[in-house]
Each structure stands twice: as structure tokens, then as C-alpha cells.
């Protein structure tokens, strides 16, 4: 039988980014793009930790289009109208 070497950390990161979905964060009042997360689970965790948003709230904002703190808009798609 064949032997496989463990996958390198760089390869793991690349696969996570290829399989995941980036999150775009917009300032709805200024109508500007303020942050693009990469598509890894680490980026979502960074959003949870640094914005102090609960994962249910983030999922609700993404699925329903609700504003977070009446200012921030989370999207899975880039919005060409916002610079």
C-alpha cells in the first residue's frame, strides 16, 4: 500500500481558501467596502472575536440582509455600487 506524507500548512490554508466563501463588510452609511475576509474559518473567527458578533447574528445578517449595529452590512457578494 502507498504512504502519504502529511499535508503542509500552506497546502491546508490554500484548500480552505478555495473551498470557503469570503465575507465582505460594508459601511452602509458611507457606502464603502471596509473589509474583505478571506474564505477560511479563521476569518470568521476573527470577525466573531474582533467585532464581538455572535455567529447566529452574523448568519442572520448574511441571510436576511440586516444591518449590524445599524451601520455594517455583511455580504457574501461584492457590491459594485459601493467603492
HELIX and SHEET records of a PDB file:
HELIX    1   1 UNK A    9  UNK A   19  1                                  11    
HELIX    2   2 UNK A   41  UNK A   51  1                                  11    
HELIX    3   3 UNK A   55  UNK A   64  1                                  10    
SHEET    1   A 4 UNK A  32  UNK A  36  0                                        
SHEET    2   A 4 UNK A  24  UNK A  27 -1                                        
SHEET    3   A 4 UNK A  72  UNK A  75 -1                                        
SHEET    4   A 4 UNK A  67  UNK A  68 -1                                        
END                                                                             
